[in-house]
Amino acid sequence: MYQVLCMMDKMRIIRKVAMAVFKNKKLLQVRTRKQDKVFYTLGGKIEEGESEIECLKREAMEEVACNLDESSLKFLHEFEDVAHGKDETLVNIKMYVGELIGEPKPTSEVVEIGYFDSKSDKRNLSEIAQRKIFPWLKKNGYIN
């Protein structure tokens, strides 16, 4: 246990904000050009001077070419785990639930959009999605 705590002290933390968009009890996820199989939650890193909501608005437009219905946004949960493919980096994700205005479509940043639930192929999910996000969403009735 002591070794694990010492390792965590040396880990870098990436702070992100994400938006959960659900359709038929499945979560919207996006895949970038950098990934062959793995999809990520809609959202990203907060830029300097930007609020969490401003970040979500920017990321939704950049990733799926949609505006957000700000009145629908509600804080959902905070998740933390090892960043996908980066053993010495933690990712902290503050997740909101909300609605998009318009139909999401891939942009220059995103090559594919998909909807996933707990039965989806785990090879398409990041480590934090597999270990933390999807189990929590299923337990709380958001996804199948």
Secondary structure, 3 states (H helix, E strand, C coil): CHHHHHHHHHCEEEEEEEEECEECCEEEEEEECCCCCCEEEEEEECCCCCCHHHHHHHHHHHHHCCEEEEEEEEEEEEEEEEECCEEEEEEEEEEEEEEEECCCCCCCCEEEEEEECCCCCHHHECHHHHHHHHHHHHHCCCCC
